[in-house]
C-alpha cells in the first residue's frame, strides 16, 4: 500500500482541498476464503511522494504525445523485462 499511486493521487487531492498533508489513508480489504476476514491497511504520503506522482503525471502526458516509456508498477512488475529502467526512473 505504501507504493500505491492511487493513494498518492488521493493524498494530493486531499491536500489540494485543504486537508493536512499528513492525512492517513486506509484501505479496507475483505478477503473471501472460507472464513471471511476484513483487513485494514493504513498509510500516509509525504511531499516527496506527491512530487513524484506529479512528475509521473507530467511524464505520462508528454509520453502520450511522444510515445515515451514510463514506469508502471503493478502486479506484473516483478516479471517485467523493464523492471531495471523502472527502478532507475
Chimera marker file (.cmm) of the C-alpha trace (Angstrom):
<marker_set name="trace">
<marker id="1" x="0.000" y="0.000" z="0.000" r="1" g="1" b="0" radius="0.5"/>
<marker id="2" x="2.906" y="2.332" z="0.613" r="1" g="1" b="0" radius="0.5"/>
<marker id="3" x="3.726" y="2.418" z="-3.100" r="1" g="1" b="0" radius="0.5"/>
<marker id="4" x="0.146" y="2.804" z="-4.342" r="1" g="1" b="0" radius="0.5"/>
<marker id="5" x="-0.062" y="5.554" z="-6.961" r="1" g="1" b="0" radius="0.5"/>
<marker id="6" x="-3.830" y="5.679" z="-6.457" r="1" g="1" b="0" radius="0.5"/>
<marker id="7" x="-3.472" y="6.565" z="-2.774" r="1" g="1" b="0" radius="0.5"/>
<marker id="8" x="-0.815" y="9.150" z="-3.620" r="1" g="1" b="0" radius="0.5"/>
<marker id="9" x="-3.297" y="10.742" z="-6.033" r="1" g="1" b="0" radius="0.5"/>
<marker id="10" x="-5.952" y="10.796" z="-3.285" r="1" g="1" b="0" radius="0.5"/>
<marker id="11" x="-3.413" y="12.374" z="-0.931" r="1" g="1" b="0" radius="0.5"/>
<marker id="12" x="-2.673" y="15.133" z="-3.433" r="1" g="1" b="0" radius="0.5"/>
<marker id="13" x="-6.392" y="15.739" z="-3.911" r="1" g="1" b="0" radius="0.5"/>
<marker id="14" x="-6.969" y="15.900" z="-0.157" r="1" g="1" b="0" radius="0.5"/>
<marker id="15" x="-4.099" y="18.355" z="0.249" r="1" g="1" b="0" radius="0.5"/>
<marker id="16" x="-5.460" y="20.492" z="-2.609" r="1" g="1" b="0" radius="0.5"/>
<marker id="17" x="-8.841" y="20.585" z="-0.835" r="1" g="1" b="0" radius="0.5"/>
<marker id="18" x="-7.170" y="21.922" z="2.308" r="1" g="1" b="0" radius="0.5"/>
<marker id="19" x="-6.700" y="18.759" z="4.344" r="1" g="1" b="0" radius="0.5"/>
<marker id="20" x="-3.469" y="18.264" z="6.256" r="1" g="1" b="0" radius="0.5"/>
<marker id="21" x="-0.734" y="16.749" z="4.084" r="1" g="1" b="0" radius="0.5"/>
<marker id="22" x="-0.158" y="14.161" z="6.805" r="1" g="1" b="0" radius="0.5"/>
<marker id="23" x="-3.670" y="12.716" z="6.471" r="1" g="1" b="0" radius="0.5"/>
<marker id="24" x="-3.723" y="8.943" z="6.901" r="1" g="1" b="0" radius="0.5"/>
<marker id="25" x="-5.364" y="6.795" z="4.260" r="1" g="1" b="0" radius="0.5"/>
<marker id="26" x="-6.858" y="3.382" z="4.796" r="1" g="1" b="0" radius="0.5"/>
<marker id="27" x="-7.916" y="0.557" z="2.530" r="1" g="1" b="0" radius="0.5"/>
<marker id="28" x="-10.377" y="-1.946" z="3.946" r="1" g="1" b="0" radius="0.5"/>
<marker id="29" x="-9.931" y="-5.274" z="2.165" r="1" g="1" b="0" radius="0.5"/>
<marker id="30" x="-12.486" y="-8.040" z="2.541" r="1" g="1" b="0" radius="0.5"/>
<marker id="31" x="-10.976" y="-11.463" z="1.910" r="1" g="1" b="0" radius="0.5"/>
<marker id="32" x="-13.441" y="-14.153" z="0.883" r="1" g="1" b="0" radius="0.5"/>
<marker id="33" x="-11.965" y="-17.513" z="1.855" r="1" g="1" b="0" radius="0.5"/>
<marker id="34" x="-14.000" y="-19.986" z="3.933" r="1" g="1" b="0" radius="0.5"/>
<marker id="35" x="-13.830" y="-17.570" z="6.867" r="1" g="1" b="0" radius="0.5"/>
<marker id="36" x="-14.249" y="-14.014" z="5.515" r="1" g="1" b="0" radius="0.5"/>
<marker id="37" x="-11.825" y="-11.542" z="7.048" r="1" g="1" b="0" radius="0.5"/>
<marker id="38" x="-11.576" y="-7.756" z="6.947" r="1" g="1" b="0" radius="0.5"/>
<marker id="39" x="-8.014" y="-6.425" z="6.808" r="1" g="1" b="0" radius="0.5"/>
<marker id="40" x="-7.165" y="-2.743" z="7.139" r="1" g="1" b="0" radius="0.5"/>
<marker id="41" x="-4.083" y="-1.241" z="5.538" r="1" g="1" b="0" radius="0.5"/>
<marker id="42" x="-3.145" y="2.251" z="6.725" r="1" g="1" b="0" radius="0.5"/>
<marker id="43" x="-0.628" y="4.524" z="5.068" r="1" g="1" b="0" radius="0.5"/>
<marker id="44" x="0.425" y="8.152" z="4.719" r="1" g="1" b="0" radius="0.5"/>
<marker id="45" x="2.074" y="10.115" z="1.939" r="1" g="1" b="0" radius="0.5"/>
<marker id="46" x="4.890" y="12.668" z="2.046" r="1" g="1" b="0" radius="0.5"/>
<marker id="47" x="5.512" y="15.738" z="-0.083" r="1" g="1" b="0" radius="0.5"/>
<marker id="48" x="8.197" y="13.713" z="-1.868" r="1" g="1" b="0" radius="0.5"/>
<marker id="49" x="5.583" y="11.047" z="-2.718" r="1" g="1" b="0" radius="0.5"/>
<marker id="50" x="3.214" y="13.693" z="-4.094" r="1" g="1" b="0" radius="0.5"/>
<marker id="51" x="6.027" y="15.388" z="-6.045" r="1" g="1" b="0" radius="0.5"/>
<marker id="52" x="6.977" y="12.049" z="-7.600" r="1" g="1" b="0" radius="0.5"/>
<marker id="53" x="3.338" y="11.459" z="-8.535" r="1" g="1" b="0" radius="0.5"/>
<marker id="54" x="3.144" y="14.856" z="-10.264" r="1" g="1" b="0" radius="0.5"/>
<marker id="55" x="6.357" y="14.059" z="-12.128" r="1" g="1" b="0" radius="0.5"/>
<marker id="56" x="4.772" y="10.796" z="-13.268" r="1" g="1" b="0" radius="0.5"/>
<marker id="57" x="1.599" y="12.547" z="-14.462" r="1" g="1" b="0" radius="0.5"/>
<marker id="58" x="3.608" y="15.120" z="-16.431" r="1" g="1" b="0" radius="0.5"/>
<marker id="59" x="5.728" y="12.379" z="-17.990" r="1" g="1" b="0" radius="0.5"/>
<marker id="60" x="2.653" y="10.392" z="-18.989" r="1" g="1" b="0" radius="0.5"/>
<marker id="61" x="1.118" y="13.485" z="-20.585" r="1" g="1" b="0" radius="0.5"/>
<marker id="62" x="4.279" y="14.118" z="-22.615" r="1" g="1" b="0" radius="0.5"/>
<marker id="63" x="4.516" y="10.407" z="-23.355" r="1" g="1" b="0" radius="0.5"/>
<marker id="64" x="1.030" y="10.347" z="-24.814" r="1" g="1" b="0" radius="0.5"/>
<marker id="65" x="2.174" y="12.966" z="-27.291" r="1" g="1" b="0" radius="0.5"/>
<marker id="66" x="5.610" y="11.444" z="-27.984" r="1" g="1" b="0" radius="0.5"/>
<marker id="67" x="5.054" y="7.726" z="-27.251" r="1" g="1" b="0" radius="0.5"/>
<marker id="68" x="7.630" y="7.827" z="-24.445" r="1" g="1" b="0" radius="0.5"/>
<marker id="69" x="8.143" y="4.959" z="-21.970" r="1" g="1" b="0" radius="0.5"/>
<marker id="70" x="7.011" y="5.493" z="-18.353" r="1" g="1" b="0" radius="0.5"/>
<marker id="71" x="7.165" y="3.143" z="-15.349" r="1" g="1" b="0" radius="0.5"/>
<marker id="72" x="4.120" y="1.126" z="-14.346" r="1" g="1" b="0" radius="0.5"/>
<marker id="73" x="4.445" y="-0.661" z="-11.014" r="1" g="1" b="0" radius="0.5"/>
<marker id="74" x="1.585" y="-3.164" z="-10.867" r="1" g="1" b="0" radius="0.5"/>
<marker id="75" x="1.123" y="-6.862" z="-10.046" r="1" g="1" b="0" radius="0.5"/>
<marker id="76" x="3.234" y="-7.851" z="-13.076" r="1" g="1" b="0" radius="0.5"/>
<marker id="77" x="6.098" y="-5.544" z="-12.083" r="1" g="1" b="0" radius="0.5"/>
<marker id="78" x="8.452" y="-8.296" z="-10.859" r="1" g="1" b="0" radius="0.5"/>
<marker id="79" x="8.188" y="-10.216" z="-14.141" r="1" g="1" b="0" radius="0.5"/>
<marker id="80" x="8.516" y="-7.237" z="-16.465" r="1" g="1" b="0" radius="0.5"/>
<marker id="81" x="11.665" y="-7.160" z="-18.637" r="1" g="1" b="0" radius="0.5"/>
<marker id="82" x="11.883" y="-3.397" z="-17.998" r="1" g="1" b="0" radius="0.5"/>
<marker id="83" x="11.968" y="-3.594" z="-14.186" r="1" g="1" b="0" radius="0.5"/>
<marker id="84" x="15.528" y="-2.160" z="-14.180" r="1" g="1" b="0" radius="0.5"/>
<marker id="85" x="14.656" y="1.030" z="-16.076" r="1" g="1" b="0" radius="0.5"/>
<marker id="86" x="11.548" y="1.471" z="-13.902" r="1" g="1" b="0" radius="0.5"/>
<marker id="87" x="13.617" y="1.386" z="-10.718" r="1" g="1" b="0" radius="0.5"/>
<marker id="88" x="16.109" y="3.868" z="-12.187" r="1" g="1" b="0" radius="0.5"/>
<marker id="89" x="13.353" y="6.218" z="-13.325" r="1" g="1" b="0" radius="0.5"/>
<link id1="1" id2="2" r="1" g="1" b="0" radius="0.2"/>
<link id1="2" id2="3" r="1" g="1" b="0" radius="0.2"/>
<link id1="3" id2="4" r="1" g="1" b="0" radius="0.2"/>
<link id1="4" id2="5" r="1" g="1" b="0" radius="0.2"/>
<link id1="5" id2="6" r="1" g="1" b="0" radius="0.2"/>
<link id1="6" id2="7" r="1" g="1" b="0" radius="0.2"/>
<link id1="7" id2="8" r="1" g="1" b="0" radius="0.2"/>
<link id1="8" id2="9" r="1" g="1" b="0" radius="0.2"/>
<link id1="9" id2="10" r="1" g="1" b="0" radius="0.2"/>
<link id1="10" id2="11" r="1" g="1" b="0" radius="0.2"/>
<link id1="11" id2="12" r="1" g="1" b="0" radius="0.2"/>
<link id1="12" id2="13" r="1" g="1" b="0" radius="0.2"/>
<link id1="13" id2="14" r="1" g="1" b="0" radius="0.2"/>
<link id1="14" id2="15" r="1" g="1" b="0" radius="0.2"/>
<link id1="15" id2="16" r="1" g="1" b="0" radius="0.2"/>
<link id1="16" id2="17" r="1" g="1" b="0" radius="0.2"/>
<link id1="17" id2="18" r="1" g="1" b="0" radius="0.2"/>
<link id1="18" id2="19" r="1" g="1" b="0" radius="0.2"/>
<link id1="19" id2="20" r="1" g="1" b="0" radius="0.2"/>
<link id1="20" id2="21" r="1" g="1" b="0" radius="0.2"/>
<link id1="21" id2="22" r="1" g="1" b="0" radius="0.2"/>
<link id1="22" id2="23" r="1" g="1" b="0" radius="0.2"/>
<link id1="23" id2="24" r="1" g="1" b="0" radius="0.2"/>
<link id1="24" id2="25" r="1" g="1" b="0" radius="0.2"/>
<link id1="25" id2="26" r="1" g="1" b="0" radius="0.2"/>
<link id1="26" id2="27" r="1" g="1" b="0" radius="0.2"/>
<link id1="27" id2="28" r="1" g="1" b="0" radius="0.2"/>
<link id1="28" id2="29" r="1" g="1" b="0" radius="0.2"/>
<link id1="29" id2="30" r="1" g="1" b="0" radius="0.2"/>
<link id1="30" id2="31" r="1" g="1" b="0" radius="0.2"/>
<link id1="31" id2="32" r="1" g="1" b="0" radius="0.2"/>
<link id1="32" id2="33" r="1" g="1" b="0" radius="0.2"/>
<link id1="33" id2="34" r="1" g="1" b="0" radius="0.2"/>
<link id1="34" id2="35" r="1" g="1" b="0" radius="0.2"/>
<link id1="35" id2="36" r="1" g="1" b="0" radius="0.2"/>
<link id1="36" id2="37" r="1" g="1" b="0" radius="0.2"/>
<link id1="37" id2="38" r="1" g="1" b="0" radius="0.2"/>
<link id1="38" id2="39" r="1" g="1" b="0" radius="0.2"/>
<link id1="39" id2="40" r="1" g="1" b="0" radius="0.2"/>
<link id1="40" id2="41" r="1" g="1" b="0" radius="0.2"/>
<link id1="41" id2="42" r="1" g="1" b="0" radius="0.2"/>
<link id1="42" id2="43" r="1" g="1" b="0" radius="0.2"/>
<link id1="43" id2="44" r="1" g="1" b="0" radius="0.2"/>
<link id1="44" id2="45" r="1" g="1" b="0" radius="0.2"/>
<link id1="45" id2="46" r="1" g="1" b="0" radius="0.2"/>
<link id1="46" id2="47" r="1" g="1" b="0" radius="0.2"/>
<link id1="47" id2="48" r="1" g="1" b="0" radius="0.2"/>
<link id1="48" id2="49" r="1" g="1" b="0" radius="0.2"/>
<link id1="49" id2="50" r="1" g="1" b="0" radius="0.2"/>
<link id1="50" id2="51" r="1" g="1" b="0" radius="0.2"/>
<link id1="51" id2="52" r="1" g="1" b="0" radius="0.2"/>
<link id1="52" id2="53" r="1" g="1" b="0" radius="0.2"/>
<link id1="53" id2="54" r="1" g="1" b="0" radius="0.2"/>
<link id1="54" id2="55" r="1" g="1" b="0" radius="0.2"/>
<link id1="55" id2="56" r="1" g="1" b="0" radius="0.2"/>
<link id1="56" id2="57" r="1" g="1" b="0" radius="0.2"/>
<link id1="57" id2="58" r="1" g="1" b="0" radius="0.2"/>
<link id1="58" id2="59" r="1" g="1" b="0" radius="0.2"/>
<link id1="59" id2="60" r="1" g="1" b="0" radius="0.2"/>
<link id1="60" id2="61" r="1" g="1" b="0" radius="0.2"/>
<link id1="61" id2="62" r="1" g="1" b="0" radius="0.2"/>
<link id1="62" id2="63" r="1" g="1" b="0" radius="0.2"/>
<link id1="63" id2="64" r="1" g="1" b="0" radius="0.2"/>
<link id1="64" id2="65" r="1" g="1" b="0" radius="0.2"/>
<link id1="65" id2="66" r="1" g="1" b="0" radius="0.2"/>
<link id1="66" id2="67" r="1" g="1" b="0" radius="0.2"/>
<link id1="67" id2="68" r="1" g="1" b="0" radius="0.2"/>
<link id1="68" id2="69" r="1" g="1" b="0" radius="0.2"/>
<link id1="69" id2="70" r="1" g="1" b="0" radius="0.2"/>
<link id1="70" id2="71" r="1" g="1" b="0" radius="0.2"/>
<link id1="71" id2="72" r="1" g="1" b="0" radius="0.2"/>
<link id1="72" id2="73" r="1" g="1" b="0" radius="0.2"/>
<link id1="73" id2="74" r="1" g="1" b="0" radius="0.2"/>
<link id1="74" id2="75" r="1" g="1" b="0" radius="0.2"/>
<link id1="75" id2="76" r="1" g="1" b="0" radius="0.2"/>
<link id1="76" id2="77" r="1" g="1" b="0" radius="0.2"/>
<link id1="77" id2="78" r="1" g="1" b="0" radius="0.2"/>
<link id1="78" id2="79" r="1" g="1" b="0" radius="0.2"/>
<link id1="79" id2="80" r="1" g="1" b="0" radius="0.2"/>
<link id1="80" id2="81" r="1" g="1" b="0" radius="0.2"/>
<link id1="81" id2="82" r="1" g="1" b="0" radius="0.2"/>
<link id1="82" id2="83" r="1" g="1" b="0" radius="0.2"/>
<link id1="83" id2="84" r="1" g="1" b="0" radius="0.2"/>
<link id1="84" id2="85" r="1" g="1" b="0" radius="0.2"/>
<link id1="85" id2="86" r="1" g="1" b="0" radius="0.2"/>
<link id1="86" id2="87" r="1" g="1" b="0" radius="0.2"/>
<link id1="87" id2="88" r="1" g="1" b="0" radius="0.2"/>
<link id1="88" id2="89" r="1" g="1" b="0" radius="0.2"/>
</marker_set>
